[in-house]
Amino acid sequence: MAVRQAEIETQHQAIEDFVHKALADVSGALTSSLVVIGDKLGLYKALAKGSATPAELAARTGTTERYIREWLNAQAAAGYVTYADGRYTLPAAHAVCLTDEESPACVLGAFQGMTAAMRANHKVSEGFKSGCGVGWHEHDPDLFVGVERFFRPGYNAHLVSEWIPALEGVQAKLERGARVADVGCGLGASTIILAKAFPNSKFVGFDYHGPSIERARERARAAGVADRVRFEVAAAKAFPGDHYDLIAFFDCLHDMGDPVGAARHVRQALAPDGTWLLVEPFANDRVEENLNPVGRLFYSVSTLVCTPASLAQEVGLALGAQAGEGRLREVLEQAGFTRIRRATETPFNLVLEARP
Ligand SMILES: C[S@@+](CC[C@H](N)C(=O)[O-])C[C@H]1O[C@@H](n2cnc3c(N)ncnc32)[C@H](O)[C@@H]1O
């Protein structure tokens, strides 16, 4: 005991530092919850119009002053807004991230989706003991909407201008008129972006989750592309059609129970000179190389959502959201793909091209 006590005394500073770090993480989780409130009630948009007292912001948003005052103080302490002389201001740079849905810097979807993921904590912790999974469809619906909001600005920024041109010969085919499947399409953000950019091509989005497909259909109608986009409920191992020129998987292969089975199905559904565009979360091959802020985000969501989602399906390979290119290549090679290369990347995405 005495030795342990002496050891703790030598660790005094390290303990204090860790308590600070841990409490900062607790504060971050609480801030996340308050950001979701600010987003839902339009508080950021209203504050972006000009600095305000709590009473003024409450009047602008139809809310009550006492709640708003406490929320603003929490936001000021977190560094989201500034405070001086009784007035609160949303700095212009923060307003971009907290109000502009189309900006690649928008973080609202991340907060909405990740706070929704936390609501599955109870089910996931049971899975740790039983080994059973938690299906994507078993999550709070804010996860589906939040993930789409989180990813869409990145797809807007990169998909048409960088990722498609990085694939051999695909842009020309899409311009002429190609057959495209977007598998695990969720709410269809990527499908709709491609359909807008390539009006001569025909697109079909598949996802096993019915409510996501219904929303995707509504969004295609609203975007005016319903003439060239269909959305159908189908699993990645069984989606219909063949001779596709392009099959795309955006951030979903690792969520699937049987990614090798899905890859085999892609191979037989592609035209002989077709291309599989596989976008997965950015990761290096070794754990040590992923211990950074991006890895922290992805390993965490992988523990709460992606790994349980895969374990809930047949085979349950559970690649995880930080599989890395080496592990992904193994999956693709097992399915018979021979020409695989990293077409491009962003700090958040690995973009692979695979051909039979
Ligand atoms: C992280 S979300 C990505 C959604 C969309 N691709 C995007 O980038 O916004 C993963 C998607 O994979 C779908 N999914 C999971 N397993 C699937 C399977 N076996 N077959 C088809 N879709 C699947 C989920 O329903 C979910 O919509």
The ligand as an SDF file (V2000), in Angstrom:
LIG
                    3D

 27 29  0  0  0  0  0  0  0  0999 V2000
  -22.7740    5.5690  -42.6640 C   0  0  0  0  0  0  0  0  0  0  0  0
  -24.2010    5.3260  -43.6410 S   0  0  0  0  0  0  0  0  0  0  0  0
  -23.7000    6.0530  -45.1970 C   0  0  0  0  0  0  0  0  0  0  0  0
  -24.8840    6.4460  -46.0280 C   0  0  0  0  0  0  0  0  0  0  0  0
  -24.5320    7.1190  -47.3580 C   0  0  0  0  0  0  0  0  0  0  0  0
  -23.7650    6.2620  -48.2420 N   0  0  0  0  0  0  0  0  0  0  0  0
  -23.7790    8.4170  -47.1370 C   0  0  0  0  0  0  0  0  0  0  0  0
  -22.5920    8.4670  -47.4400 O   0  0  0  0  0  0  0  0  0  0  0  0
  -24.3990    9.3780  -46.6500 O   0  0  0  0  0  0  0  0  0  0  0  0
  -24.1470    3.5890  -43.9650 C   0  0  0  0  0  0  0  0  0  0  0  0
  -25.3240    3.0920  -44.8050 C   0  0  0  0  0  0  0  0  0  0  0  0
  -25.1150    1.7110  -45.1320 O   0  0  0  0  0  0  0  0  0  0  0  0
  -26.3740    1.0690  -45.1410 C   0  0  0  0  0  0  0  0  0  0  0  0
  -26.1550   -0.3650  -45.0180 N   0  0  0  0  0  0  0  0  0  0  0  0
  -25.6200   -1.0520  -43.9830 C   0  0  0  0  0  0  0  0  0  0  0  0
  -25.5710   -2.3590  -44.2640 N   0  0  0  0  0  0  0  0  0  0  0  0
  -26.0840   -2.5220  -45.4920 C   0  0  0  0  0  0  0  0  0  0  0  0
  -26.2900   -3.6640  -46.3440 C   0  0  0  0  0  0  0  0  0  0  0  0
  -25.9170   -4.8830  -45.9470 N   0  0  0  0  0  0  0  0  0  0  0  0
  -26.8400   -3.4530  -47.5490 N   0  0  0  0  0  0  0  0  0  0  0  0
  -27.1940   -2.2130  -47.9550 C   0  0  0  0  0  0  0  0  0  0  0  0
  -27.0360   -1.1130  -47.2030 N   0  0  0  0  0  0  0  0  0  0  0  0
  -26.4660   -1.2650  -45.9880 C   0  0  0  0  0  0  0  0  0  0  0  0
  -27.0910    1.6910  -43.9620 C   0  0  0  0  0  0  0  0  0  0  0  0
  -28.4830    1.4910  -44.0040 O   0  0  0  0  0  0  0  0  0  0  0  0
  -26.6650    3.1620  -44.1100 C   0  0  0  0  0  0  0  0  0  0  0  0
  -27.5820    3.8790  -44.8800 O   0  0  0  0  0  0  0  0  0  0  0  0
  1  2  1  0
  2  3  1  0
  2 10  1  0
  3  4  1  0
  4  5  1  0
  5  6  1  0
  5  7  1  0
  7  8  2  0
  7  9  1  0
 10 11  1  0
 11 12  1  0
 11 26  1  0
 12 13  1  0
 13 14  1  0
 13 24  1  0
 14 15  1  0
 14 23  1  0
 15 16  2  0
 16 17  1  0
 17 18  1  0
 17 23  2  0
 18 19  1  0
 18 20  2  0
 20 21  1  0
 21 22  2  0
 22 23  1  0
 24 25  1  0
 24 26  1  0
 26 27  1  0
M  CHG  2   2   1   9  -1
M  END
$$$$
